[in-house]
Amino acid sequence: MFFFIAGIQPKTKVLDDTPKMCPVCGLYRARLKRIDHYFSVFFIPIFRVKKGEPVLVCDLCGPVSSDMASEREAVPSRMKTGREPICPSCGSKVQADFRFCPYCGQRL
């Protein structure tokens, strides 16, 4: 009896290893990555089937942006104005001392 195990699996490739500022949390922990899909036989990648789009991925927040047309660094919403900050996820006003949005739970 012979078993043949094959399939398509994702593989993450780091495009730029220099940390960038995350637009969600404001920390320099985001890196430019791309997820490619490979045809693999017995869990060994043979050839690339699909090339992924570049994505800015933060170590804390996860994927935060797929639009990398401009490489400018974003400023977190709480630093843009002197007024109450606005949650970047749901758009609700939150107090300046909150670290998480009380409406959607995302990190500010």
DOVOPA-793187 format. One record per atom (N, C-alpha, C, O): x negated, y negated, z negated. Coordinates in steps of 0.2 Angstrom, whole numbers, padded with zeros to 4 digits, always signed. Layout:
BEGIN
XYZ ...
This chain:
BEGIN
-0004+0006+0000 +0000+0000+0000 -0005-0006+0000 -0010-0006-0003 -0002-0011+0004 -0006-0017+0005 -0002-0023+0003 +0004-0024+0006 -0004-0028-0001 -0001-0034-0003 -0005-0040+0000 -0011-0040+0000 -0001-0044+0003 -0003-0050+0006 +0000-0056+0003 +0006-0057+0004 -0004-0060-0001 -0002-0066-0004 -0004-0072-0001 -0010-0074+0000 +0001-0076+0002 -0001-0082+0005 +0004-0087+0004 +0010-0086+0002 +0003-0094+0005 +0007-0099+0004 +0004-0106+0005 -0002-0106+0007 +0008-0111+0003 +0005-0118+0003 +0005-0121-0004 +0010-0120-0008 -0001-0123-0005 -0002-0126-0012 -0004-0133-0012 -0008-0135-0007 -0003-0138-0017 -0005-0144-0017 -0012-0145-0020 -0014-0141-0024 -0016-0149-0017 -0023-0151-0020 -0024-0158-0020 -0023-0162-0015 -0026-0161-0026 -0027-0168-0027 -0034-0170-0026 -0039-0167-0028 -0034-0175-0022 -0041-0178-0020 -0042-0185-0023 -0037-0189-0021 -0047-0186-0026 -0048-0193-0029 -0052-0197-0023 -0057-0195-0021 -0048-0202-0021 -0051-0207-0015 -0056-0212-0018 -0061-0213-0015 -0054-0215-0024 -0058-0220-0027 -0059-0219-0034 -0054-0219-0038 -0065-0218-0037 -0066-0216-0044 -0066-0222-0048 -0066-0221-0054 -0067-0228-0046 -0067-0234-0050 -0060-0235-0053 -0056-0236-0049 -0060-0236-0059 -0053-0237-0062 -0051-0244-0061 -0054-0249-0060 -0044-0244-0059 -0041-0250-0058 -0036-0252-0063 -0034-0247-0067 -0033-0258-0063 -0028-0260-0068 -0021-0257-0066 -0019-0258-0061 -0018-0253-0071 -0012-0251-0070 -0006-0256-0070 -0006-0260-0075 -0002-0257-0065 +0003-0262-0066 +0008-0261-0071 +0012-0265-0073 +0009-0255-0074 +0014-0253-0079 +0011-0254-0086 +0014-0258-0090 +0006-0251-0088 +0003-0252-0094 -0002-0257-0095 -0003-0259-0101 -0005-0260-0090 -0010-0265-0090 -0017-0263-0092 -0022-0267-0093 -0018-0256-0093 -0025-0253-0094 -0029-0252-0088 -0026-0250-0083 -0035-0252-0088 -0039-0250-0082 -0040-0242-0083 -0046-0240-0084 -0035-0238-0081 -0035-0231-0081 -0032-0228-0075 -0031-0222-0075 -0031-0232-0070 -0028-0230-0064 -0033-0229-0058 -0038-0233-0057 -0032-0223-0054 -0037-0222-0049 -0033-0220-0043 -0027-0218-0043 -0036-0221-0037 -0032-0220-0031 -0033-0213-0029 -0039-0210-0028 -0028-0209-0028 -0028-0202-0027 -0023-0200-0021 -0019-0204-0019 -0024-0194-0018 -0020-0192-0012 -0019-0184-0014 -0024-0181-0016 -0013-0182-0013 -0011-0175-0013 -0010-0172-0006 -0005-0174-0003 -0015-0168-0005 -0014-0164+0002 -0012-0157+0000 -0012-0154-0005 -0008-0154+0005 -0006-0147+0005 -0010-0143+0009 -0011-0144+0015 -0012-0137+0007 -0016-0133+0010 -0013-0126+0011 -0009-0124+0006 -0014-0123+0016 -0012-0116+0017 -0017-0111+0014 -0023-0112+0015 -0015-0107+0009 -0020-0103+0006 -0018-0096+0006 -0012-0094+0006 -0023-0092+0006 -0022-0084+0006 -0026-0082+0000 -0032-0083-0002 -0022-0078-0004 -0025-0075-0011 -0027-0081-0015 -0032-0081-0018 -0024-0087-0015 -0025-0093-0019 -0031-0096-0017 -0034-0100-0021 -0034-0095-0011 -0040-0099-0009 -0038-0103-0003 -0035-0101+0002 -0039-0110-0004 -0036-0114+0002 -0040-0113+0008 -0047-0113+0008 -0037-0112+0014 -0040-0111+0020 -0040-0117+0024 -0046-0119+0027 -0034-0120+0026 -0034-0126+0030 -0029-0131+0027 -0024-0129+0025 -0030-0137+0029 -0025-0142+0027 -0019-0142+0032 -0020-0143+0038 -0013-0142+0029 -0007-0142+0032 -0004-0149+0033 -0002-0151+0038 -0004-0153+0027 -0001-0159+0027 -0006-0164+0023 -0008-0162+0018 -0007-0170+0026 -0011-0175+0023 -0006-0180+0019 -0002-0182+0022 -0008-0181+0013 -0003-0185+0008 -0005-0192+0009 -0010-0194+0012 +0000-0196+0006 -0001-0203+0006 -0005-0205+0000 -0005-0202-0005 -0010-0211+0001 -0013-0213-0005 -0008-0216-0011 -0004-0219-0009 -0010-0214-0017 -0005-0216-0023 -0010-0218-0028 -0015-0215-0030 -0008-0223-0032 -0011-0226-0038 -0009-0222-0043 -0003-0222-0045 -0013-0218-0047 -0011-0214-0052 -0014-0216-0059 -0021-0216-0059 -0010-0217-0064 -0013-0219-0070 -0013-0213-0075 -0009-0209-0074 -0019-0213-0079 -0019-0207-0083 -0014-0207-0089 -0012-0201-0091 -0011-0212-0090 -0005-0213-0095 +0001-0213-0092 +0006-0209-0094 +0002-0217-0087 +0009-0218-0084 +0011-0213-0078 +0017-0212-0077 +0006-0210-0075 +0007-0205-0070 +0007-0209-0063 +0004-0215-0063 +0010-0207-0058 +0010-0211-0052 +0014-0217-0052 +0020-0217-0055 +0011-0223-0051 +0014-0229-0052 +0015-0233-0045 +0019-0238-0045 +0012-0231-0040 +0012-0235-0034 +0010-0231-0028 +0005-0228-0028 +0014-0231-0022 +0012-0228-0016 +0011-0233-0011 +0008-0232-0005 +0012-0240-0012 +0011-0245-0007 +0004-0248-0009 +0003-0252-0013 -0001-0246-0005 -0008-0248-0006 -0010-0253-0001 -0016-0253+0001 -0006-0256+0003 -0007-0261+0008 -0012-0266+0006 -0017-0268+0009 -0011-0269+0000 -0015-0274-0003 -0019-0271-0009 -0015-0267-0013 -0025-0272-0010 -0029-0269-0015 -0030-0273-0021 -0034-0273-0025 -0025-0278-0021 -0026-0283-0027 -0023-0280-0033 -0019-0275-0033 -0026-0282-0039 -0024-0279-0045 -0018-0283-0048 -0018-0289-0048 -0013-0279-0050 -0007-0282-0053 -0008-0284-0060 -0012-0281-0064 -0004-0289-0062 -0004-0291-0069 +0002-0289-0073 +0008-0289-0070 +0002-0286-0079 +0008-0283-0082 +0013-0288-0083 +0011-0294-0084 +0019-0286-0083 +0025-0291-0084 +0025-0295-0090 +0027-0301-0090 +0022-0293-0095 +0022-0297-0102 +0016-0302-0101 +0017-0306-0106 +0012-0302-0097 +0007-0307-0096 +0008-0312-0091 +0005-0317-0091 +0014-0311-0087 +0015-0316-0082 +0018-0322-0084 +0017-0328-0082 +0022-0322-0089 +0026-0328-0091 +0025-0328-0099 +0023-0324-0102 +0027-0334-0102 +0027-0335-0109 +0033-0333-0112 +0034-0333-0118 +0038-0332-0108 +0045-0330-0110 +0045-0322-0113 +0040-0319-0112 +0051-0320-0114 +0051-0313-0116 +0049-0309-0110 +0052-0310-0105 +0046-0303-0111 +0044-0299-0106 +0050-0295-0103 +0055-0294-0107 +0049-0293-0097 +0054-0289-0094 +0051-0282-0092 +0046-0282-0090 +0055-0277-0094 +0053-0270-0092 +0052-0269-0085 +0057-0271-0081 +0046-0267-0082 +0045-0266-0075 +0050-0260-0072 +0051-0260-0066 +0052-0255-0077 +0056-0250-0074 +0064-0252-0073 +0066-0251-0068 +0067-0254-0078 +0074-0256-0078 +0076-0263-0078 +0081-0265-0076 +0071-0268-0079 +0072-0275-0078 +0076-0278-0084 +0078-0284-0084 +0076-0274-0090 +0079-0277-0096 +0074-0281-0100 +0068-0280-0100 +0077-0287-0103 +0073-0291-0107 +0071-0287-0114 +0076-0284-0117 +0065-0287-0116 +0063-0284-0122 +0059-0289-0126 +0057-0294-0123 +0058-0288-0132 +0054-0292-0137 +0047-0291-0135 +0045-0286-0133 +0043-0296-0137 +0036-0296-0135 +0032-0291-0139 +0027-0289-0136 +0034-0289-0145 +0030-0285-0149 +0032-0277-0147 +0029-0273-0150 +0037-0276-0143 +0039-0269-0141 +0033-0266-0137 +0031-0269-0132 +0032-0260-0138 +0027-0256-0133 +0031-0252-0128 +0028-0250-0123 +0037-0250-0130 +0041-0246-0126 +0048-0249-0125 +0050-0253-0130 +0051-0249-0119 +0058-0251-0118 +0063-0248-0122 +0063-0242-0121 +0067-0251-0126 +0072-0248-0129 +0078-0245-0125 +0082-0242-0127 +0078-0248-0119 +0084-0246-0114 +0082-0239-0110 +0086-0235-0109 +0076-0239-0107 +0074-0234-0103 +0069-0229-0106 +0067-0224-0103 +0065-0232-0111 +0060-0228-0114 +0053-0228-0111 +0048-0225-0113 +0052-0232-0106 +0046-0233-0102 +0041-0237-0106 +0043-0242-0110 +0035-0236-0105 +0029-0239-0109 +0029-0246-0106 +0029-0247-0099 +0028-0252-0110 +0028-0258-0107 +0020-0260-0106 +0019-0266-0104 
